[in-house]
Amino acid sequence: LGLEHVYYLDAHLLPEEWSGEFDGIMGFQFLEHSPAPIILLLEVLRVLKPSGMVYFETPGPDGFTTAESLHHFTCPTRVQAEGWLLKSGFVDVLVEESGPTDAARHLGIYGVKA
């Protein structure tokens, strides 16, 4: 894919020296595991460059609920996911549902650092 650096670590506590270092951040199937999604998003925002973009995919409320999957802290609605990004300081936020209606739906969550 032409990627120079790929990291795997706790997004709630990213290294201080990473502030403003990344053009984009992607996360798949991890936001629902966060006990503090706004703190996670604030950290992601901090390490993005201006105009840096973020994309997350997470189960929506019609997907895996916390009752069915005890390791999920939340499965946000479109409004909740949009609110998290906006409250964290992202702009140009877009939340889209994906997946067939008879299967677990997921949310595609996009945002840009101002």
QUIVEN-V153200 format. One record per helix or strand. SS is the DSSP state (2 for helix, 1 for strand). FROM is the first residue (numbers start at 1). TO is the last residue. Records with the same first field share a line. If there is no record, write none. Layout:
SS = FROM-TO + FROM-TO
This chain:
2 = 16-18 + 31-33 + 37-47 + 78-88
1 = 22-28 + 48-59 + 90-98 + 106-113
